[in-house]
Amino acid sequence: MKGWMVRGFLGLLFTLVSWAQQVPAQMCGTWSYLRGGQGSIMSTRRLTLHPNGTYEYYSESSSSGPNGGAYGNDQASGTWYVQGNVIIAQSQKEGLMQLPFSMYPNENGYVVLEIDGDVYVR
């Protein structure tokens, strides 16, 4: 193959890979999820999506009842990108995850990030 053909092919390949693995700027930042009010169960999550394609995730939950209570937390980190309306995330702990998402304004006009049915706010 001629040099210009190789460079052209590699450029096209790089463009296709870059297009397929997008990290949209509007999704970058820290997102929070809070669930409570159902009896004595409380759950919070924090997801930070970085523009360099890495993420950090932290969650904690607690519950209490007549026989005592329980508390747990979890954290993970890894890489992420978007293909269509799916977040592709990879972590050593969880492996490869494909999470459907959408972004839209809530009733107060703030943009929310819904991931796999859970609504996160900034």
Salt bridges, closest charged atoms under 4 A:
GLU56 OE1 - HIS50 NE2 3.07
ASP74 OD1 - LYS93 NZ 2.25
ASP118 OD2 - ARG45 NH1 2.60
